[in-house]
Amino acid sequence: MSGSAEDYAEIREEVAKLCATFPGEYWQKLERENTYPAEFVAALTEAGYLAALIPEEYGGSGLPLSAAAAILEEIQCAGCNGGACHAQMYIMGTILRHGSEAQKQKYLPEIAAGRLRLQAFGVTEPGSGTDTTSIKTFAIRDGDHYVINGQKIWTSRAEHSDLMLLLARTTSKDEVAKRTDGLSVFIVDMQEARKAGMTIRPIRTMMNHSTTEVFFDNVRIPAENLIGEEGKGFRYILSGMNAERILIAAECVGDAKWFIKKSSAYARERVVFGRPIGQNQGVQFPIARAYAQMKAADLLVRDACRRYEEGENCGEEANIAKLMAADASWAAAEACVQTHGGFAFAEEYDVERKFRETRLYQVAPISTNLILSYIAEHVLGMPRSY
C-alpha cells in the first residue's frame, strides 16, 4: 500500500479527536511537573496508532511510512507533542527490515499490543555527537552473550521504554577498512539491563522531552539480541535515520500548521488602535510567508515518503524535507510569537511551549548544518567539509 502524507483523511480525523481530549492544560501541567505524558501515549497505543507500521501478521496495522507521517503531523497540528512516542515509529524500520524472524515474533506482537514500549534509541555519545562512526560504546562477545560498556547521551524516553535499540562498536575503529564498519545494533531489554549494570540519569532541558544519559557498566545481553550481522549495523540504522528525518519533518509541518492557525486567528481578533492587527501587512506577511514555506515543505515530505515506500534511496529527499520543514515550523513559530506580542510568553496560550518544542528541530535529530554539508557533498559533489 502506498500513499502520501496528504492522504489518510479518516485517520487524521480520528487522531484529531483523540488529541482534543488532551488540551493545552494537560501539557502545561506536565511541563510544571516535568513528567512524561503517560496517559497520552497510552491512548495512542490503545487506538493502535503506535503500531501503524507493524505488519498485520504481528498484530499491527501494516500501514506505510506516509500513514505514520500523517499521524504525527496531526498530533503536532492539534497542539500535542509526538516527541513522547515518535521513536516507536522510526526505530521500527530497523527491526522490520533487518531483524530475524525470531526477533519479530518475540517483540512485534508485544509492541503492537502495548505490552512493550520501543521508545529509546541509543546512538549519540558525549564525545562524538553527530560523528556516529566515532562512538566508543563497545560490545564484546562472551560466549552466548555480549558485554557492553560505554555511555549514551540524549537518549530520550529511556526511563519510559521497555526496549532500546542500541548502536555499539564490536570492532575498534582502527581495525576496520571503512569507518562505518564494525558497528552493530542490539535490542536491549531495559528492565533486565537495569538489574545488570545499566544506569539512567535524566537531563533537564528547555522543553519537557524526557531525555537522559545512559551508562553501561559490563551489561550482559544475549547474543540473540544482535540485529542482523555483527559489524554491519551502521547500514541497518541508515534507513531508520531516513525514516526519522521524514517523520520529524512531518511533525514540523504539523507544528507550522498549528502556529499559522493560532497566529492568523489572533491577528483577526486582536484589535489595537481601532483595527484588527491582521489588517497590517507587517503582521500579515510573516504569517503568509510561513504558510507558503509550510506548503512547500509538505510537498517535500510527501515526495520523501513516496520514495521511501518504493524502496528508493531517499537520503537527499529525507534530509531536504527535514531541513525545509524545520525552517518552516521555526518561521511560523517566530511569526506566532511576534503576532501575540507579550501574550505569547504566557503559559496559557501554549505558544511559548510549542515555540520551545519546535526550536529543537533545528538541532535534532540532525543539525541543519549537517544536512547542508550532506547536500553539498553527496548531491552537489563538493569536497567533504568534515
C-alpha positions as CSV (number, residue, x, y, z in Angstrom):
1,M,0.0,0.0,0.0
2,S,1.4,3.4,-0.9
3,G,0.1,6.8,-0.1
4,S,1.2,10.3,0.9
5,A,1.3,12.4,4.0
6,E,-1.6,14.3,2.5
7,D,-3.9,11.2,2.4
8,Y,-5.5,9.3,5.3
9,A,-8.3,11.8,6.0
10,E,-10.1,9.3,8.2
11,I,-7.0,8.6,10.3
12,R,-6.3,12.3,10.6
13,E,-9.8,13.0,11.8
14,E,-9.7,10.2,14.4
15,V,-6.2,11.4,15.6
16,A,-7.5,14.9,15.9
17,K,-10.5,13.7,18.0
18,L,-8.1,11.8,20.3
19,C,-5.8,14.8,20.7
20,A,-8.8,17.1,21.5
21,T,-9.1,15.2,24.8
22,F,-5.6,16.3,25.7
23,P,-5.9,20.1,25.6
24,G,-3.2,22.7,26.4
25,E,-3.9,22.5,30.2
26,Y,-2.8,18.8,30.1
27,W,0.6,19.7,28.6
28,Q,1.1,22.7,30.8
29,K,0.6,20.6,33.9
30,L,3.2,18.1,32.6
31,E,5.7,20.9,32.0
32,R,5.3,22.2,35.5
33,E,5.8,18.7,36.9
34,N,8.4,17.7,34.3
35,T,6.6,14.4,33.8
36,Y,6.0,12.0,30.9
37,P,2.6,12.1,29.1
38,A,1.8,8.5,30.1
39,E,-1.9,8.9,29.6
40,F,-1.5,10.4,26.1
41,V,0.9,7.6,25.0
42,A,-1.4,5.0,26.4
43,A,-4.4,6.5,24.5
44,L,-2.3,6.5,21.2
45,T,-1.2,2.9,21.9
46,E,-4.8,1.7,22.7
47,A,-6.0,3.3,19.5
48,G,-3.4,1.4,17.5
49,Y,-1.5,4.4,16.2
50,L,1.9,3.4,17.6
51,A,1.6,0.0,15.8
52,A,0.8,1.6,12.5
53,L,4.0,0.3,10.8
54,I,3.9,-3.2,12.3
55,P,2.7,-5.7,9.8
56,E,-0.7,-7.2,10.3
57,E,0.7,-10.7,10.9
58,Y,2.4,-9.4,14.1
59,G,-0.7,-7.5,15.3
60,G,-0.1,-4.1,13.8
61,S,-1.9,-2.1,11.0
62,G,0.6,-2.8,8.3
63,L,0.5,0.8,7.1
64,P,3.3,2.6,5.1
65,L,5.5,5.4,6.4
66,S,3.2,8.1,4.9
67,A,0.5,7.0,7.3
68,A,2.8,7.3,10.3
69,A,3.8,10.8,8.9
70,A,0.1,11.7,8.8
71,I,-0.5,10.6,12.4
72,L,2.5,12.5,13.7
73,E,1.7,15.6,11.7
74,E,-1.9,15.6,13.1
75,I,-0.6,15.2,16.6
76,Q,1.5,18.3,16.3
77,C,-1.2,20.2,14.4
78,A,-3.5,19.6,17.4
79,G,-1.1,21.2,19.8
80,C,0.1,18.0,21.3
81,N,3.7,16.6,21.3
82,G,4.5,13.5,19.4
83,G,8.1,13.6,20.8
84,A,6.8,11.3,23.6
85,C,6.2,8.4,21.2
86,H,7.6,9.1,17.7
87,A,10.7,6.9,18.2
88,Q,8.5,3.8,18.1
89,M,7.6,4.8,14.6
90,Y,11.1,5.4,13.1
91,I,13.0,2.7,15.1
92,M,10.6,0.1,13.8
93,G,12.1,0.1,10.4
94,T,15.4,-1.4,11.6
95,I,13.7,-4.4,13.1
96,L,11.3,-4.8,10.3
97,R,14.0,-4.7,7.6
98,H,16.9,-6.3,9.3
99,G,15.6,-8.2,12.4
100,S,15.4,-12.0,12.4
101,E,12.0,-13.8,12.2
102,A,12.5,-14.9,15.8
103,Q,13.1,-11.3,16.9
104,K,10.0,-10.1,15.1
105,Q,7.9,-12.9,16.6
106,K,9.2,-12.1,20.1
107,Y,8.8,-8.4,20.1
108,L,6.5,-7.0,17.5
109,P,3.2,-8.6,18.8
110,E,4.0,-7.3,22.3
111,I,4.8,-3.8,21.0
112,A,1.6,-3.8,18.9
113,A,-0.5,-4.8,21.9
114,G,1.1,-2.1,24.0
115,R,2.7,-4.5,26.4
116,L,6.1,-3.4,25.5
117,R,7.4,0.1,24.5
118,L,10.1,0.5,22.0
119,Q,10.9,4.2,22.5
120,A,14.7,4.5,23.2
121,F,17.3,4.9,20.5
122,G,20.9,4.7,21.9
123,V,23.2,6.3,19.3
124,T,24.7,9.7,20.3
125,E,27.6,9.9,22.8
126,P,29.1,12.9,24.6
127,G,32.4,12.7,22.8
128,S,31.2,12.0,19.3
129,G,28.0,14.0,18.8
130,T,26.8,13.5,15.2
131,D,30.1,11.8,14.3
132,T,28.4,8.4,14.7
133,T,31.3,6.3,13.5
134,S,33.4,7.6,16.4
135,I,31.2,6.2,19.1
136,K,33.1,4.4,21.9
137,T,30.4,2.2,23.5
138,F,31.8,-1.3,22.9
139,A,30.1,-4.7,22.9
140,I,32.5,-7.7,23.3
141,R,31.3,-11.2,22.5
142,D,31.5,-13.6,25.5
143,G,30.0,-17.0,24.7
144,D,26.3,-16.6,24.1
145,H,26.3,-13.0,25.4
146,Y,27.7,-9.6,24.6
147,V,29.2,-7.5,27.4
148,I,28.6,-3.8,26.8
149,N,30.5,-0.8,28.3
150,G,30.1,2.9,27.5
151,Q,27.8,5.9,27.6
152,K,25.0,7.4,25.6
153,I,23.5,10.9,25.8
154,W,20.3,12.5,24.6
155,T,18.6,9.1,24.8
156,S,15.1,10.3,25.1
157,R,12.4,8.2,26.9
158,A,14.9,5.8,28.3
159,E,13.1,5.9,31.6
160,H,9.8,5.1,29.9
161,S,10.8,2.4,27.5
162,D,11.0,-1.4,27.8
163,L,13.3,-1.8,24.9
164,M,16.2,0.2,23.4
165,L,17.8,0.0,20.0
166,L,21.5,0.3,20.8
167,L,24.4,1.1,18.4
168,A,27.8,-0.1,19.7
169,R,31.2,-0.9,18.3
170,T,32.1,-4.6,18.0
171,T,35.4,-3.9,16.2
172,S,37.6,-1.0,17.0
173,K,37.6,1.9,14.5
174,D,41.4,1.5,13.9
175,E,40.9,-2.2,12.9
176,V,38.3,-1.7,10.2
177,A,38.8,-0.8,6.5
178,K,35.9,1.7,6.5
179,R,35.0,3.7,9.5
180,T,31.3,2.7,9.0
181,D,32.3,-1.0,9.6
182,G,32.5,-2.7,12.9
183,L,29.3,-1.1,14.3
184,S,26.5,-3.4,15.5
185,V,22.9,-2.9,16.5
186,F,21.3,-4.6,19.5
187,I,17.9,-4.9,21.1
188,V,18.3,-4.1,24.8
189,D,15.8,-5.3,27.4
190,M,15.8,-2.2,29.6
191,Q,14.4,-3.9,32.7
192,E,17.0,-6.6,32.6
193,A,19.8,-4.2,31.8
194,R,19.0,-2.0,34.8
195,K,19.5,-5.0,37.0
196,A,22.8,-5.8,35.3
197,G,24.8,-2.5,35.4
198,M,22.9,0.0,33.2
199,T,22.0,3.3,34.9
200,I,19.9,6.2,33.6
201,R,20.3,9.8,34.5
202,P,17.6,12.3,33.5
203,I,18.8,15.6,31.8
204,R,16.6,18.7,32.5
205,T,16.2,20.6,29.2
206,M,14.3,23.7,28.0
207,M,11.4,21.5,26.9
208,N,9.8,18.6,28.7
209,H,11.5,15.9,26.5
210,S,12.2,13.1,29.0
211,T,15.8,12.8,27.7
212,T,18.6,11.1,29.6
213,E,22.2,9.9,29.8
214,V,22.6,6.1,29.9
215,F,25.6,4.3,31.3
216,F,26.6,0.7,30.6
217,D,28.9,-1.0,33.1
218,N,29.6,-4.6,32.0
219,V,26.0,-5.0,30.9
220,R,25.4,-8.5,29.6
221,I,22.8,-9.1,26.9
222,P,22.0,-12.3,25.0
223,A,23.8,-12.7,21.7
224,E,20.4,-13.4,20.1
225,N,19.6,-9.7,20.6
226,L,22.1,-8.8,17.9
227,I,20.2,-7.4,14.8
228,G,21.4,-8.8,11.6
229,E,25.1,-9.4,11.1
230,E,27.8,-8.2,13.5
231,G,29.7,-5.2,12.2
232,K,27.1,-4.2,9.6
233,G,24.9,-2.1,12.0
234,F,25.6,1.3,10.5
235,R,23.9,0.3,7.3
236,Y,20.9,-1.0,9.3
237,I,20.3,2.2,11.1
238,L,20.7,4.4,8.0
239,S,17.3,3.5,6.6
240,G,15.9,4.2,10.1
241,M,17.6,7.6,10.1
242,N,15.9,8.4,6.8
243,A,12.5,7.4,8.3
244,E,13.3,9.5,11.3
245,R,14.1,12.6,9.3
246,I,10.9,12.2,7.2
247,L,8.7,11.7,10.3
248,I,10.2,14.6,12.2
249,A,9.7,16.7,9.0
250,A,6.0,15.7,9.1
251,E,5.9,16.8,12.8
252,C,7.4,20.2,11.8
253,V,4.7,20.6,9.1
254,G,2.1,19.9,11.8
255,D,3.8,22.4,14.2
256,A,3.8,25.1,11.4
257,K,0.1,24.5,10.8
258,W,-0.6,24.9,14.5
259,F,1.3,28.2,14.7
260,I,-0.2,29.6,11.5
261,K,-3.8,28.8,12.6
262,K,-3.1,30.3,16.0
263,S,-1.5,33.5,14.8
264,S,-3.9,34.2,11.9
265,A,-6.9,33.7,14.3
266,Y,-5.3,36.1,16.8
267,A,-4.5,38.6,14.1
268,R,-8.1,38.7,13.0
269,E,-9.5,39.1,16.5
270,R,-7.0,41.3,18.3
271,V,-7.9,45.0,17.9
272,V,-5.3,47.7,18.6
273,F,-5.7,51.4,17.5
274,G,-9.2,50.7,16.5
275,R,-8.4,48.0,13.9
276,P,-7.5,44.2,13.8
277,I,-3.8,43.8,13.9
278,G,-4.1,41.4,11.0
279,Q,-5.0,44.3,8.8
280,N,-1.4,45.5,9.0
281,Q,0.9,44.0,6.4
282,G,3.7,43.9,8.9
283,V,1.7,41.3,10.8
284,Q,0.2,39.6,7.7
285,F,3.3,39.0,5.7
286,P,5.4,36.9,8.1
287,I,2.4,34.6,8.7
288,A,1.6,34.4,4.9
289,R,5.3,33.6,4.2
290,A,5.4,30.9,6.8
291,Y,2.3,29.4,5.2
292,A,4.0,29.3,1.8
293,Q,7.1,27.7,3.4
294,M,4.8,25.1,5.1
295,K,3.1,24.2,1.9
296,A,6.4,23.7,0.1
297,A,7.8,21.6,3.0
298,D,4.6,19.4,2.9
299,L,5.3,18.6,-0.8
300,L,8.8,17.6,0.1
301,V,7.6,15.3,2.9
302,R,5.2,13.6,0.6
303,D,7.9,13.0,-2.1
304,A,10.3,11.6,0.6
305,C,7.6,9.3,1.9
306,R,6.8,8.0,-1.6
307,R,10.5,7.3,-2.4
308,Y,11.0,5.6,1.0
309,E,7.9,3.4,0.4
310,E,9.1,2.4,-3.0
311,G,12.4,1.3,-1.7
312,E,14.4,4.1,-3.4
313,N,17.5,5.7,-1.9
314,C,15.8,8.7,-0.4
315,G,18.7,10.3,1.6
316,E,18.6,13.5,-0.4
317,E,14.8,13.9,-0.1
318,A,14.6,12.9,3.5
319,N,17.3,15.4,4.5
320,I,15.9,18.2,2.5
321,A,12.4,17.6,3.8
322,K,13.7,17.8,7.3
323,L,15.7,21.0,6.6
324,M,12.8,22.8,4.9
325,A,10.1,21.6,7.3
326,A,12.2,22.6,10.4
327,D,12.7,26.1,8.8
328,A,9.0,26.4,8.1
329,S,8.0,25.5,11.6
330,W,10.5,27.9,13.1
331,A,9.4,30.7,10.8
332,A,5.8,30.0,11.8
333,A,6.8,30.0,15.4
334,E,8.6,33.3,15.1
335,A,5.6,34.9,13.4
336,C,3.2,33.5,16.0
337,V,5.2,34.9,18.9
338,Q,5.5,38.3,17.2
339,T,1.8,38.4,16.4
340,H,0.8,37.6,20.0
341,G,3.3,40.0,21.5
342,G,3.5,39.8,25.3
343,F,0.7,37.2,25.4
344,A,3.0,34.7,23.5
345,F,5.1,34.4,26.7
346,A,2.1,33.5,28.9
347,E,1.8,29.7,29.6
348,E,-1.9,29.6,29.0
349,Y,-1.6,30.4,25.3
350,D,0.7,27.4,24.6
351,V,2.7,29.4,22.2
352,E,5.8,29.6,24.3
353,R,5.7,25.8,24.9
354,K,5.3,25.0,21.2
355,F,7.9,27.6,20.4
356,R,10.5,25.8,22.6
357,E,9.5,22.4,21.3
358,T,9.8,23.2,17.6
359,R,13.2,25.0,18.1
360,L,14.7,21.6,18.8
361,Y,14.3,20.5,15.2
362,Q,17.0,23.0,14.0
363,V,19.4,20.9,16.1
364,A,17.9,17.3,16.3
365,P,17.7,14.6,15.2
366,I,20.3,16.1,12.8
367,S,21.7,19.6,12.8
368,T,20.7,21.9,10.0
369,N,24.4,22.4,9.3
370,L,25.0,18.7,8.9
371,I,22.1,18.5,6.3
372,L,23.7,21.4,4.4
373,S,27.0,19.5,4.4
374,Y,25.3,16.4,3.2
375,I,23.7,18.2,0.3
376,A,27.0,20.0,-0.6
377,E,29.0,16.7,-0.7
378,H,26.5,14.0,-1.7
379,V,24.2,15.9,-4.0
380,L,26.4,18.7,-5.4
381,G,29.7,16.9,-5.5
382,M,31.7,19.4,-3.5
383,P,34.6,18.3,-1.2
384,R,33.7,16.8,2.1
385,S,33.8,19.5,4.7
386,Y,34.2,17.4,7.9
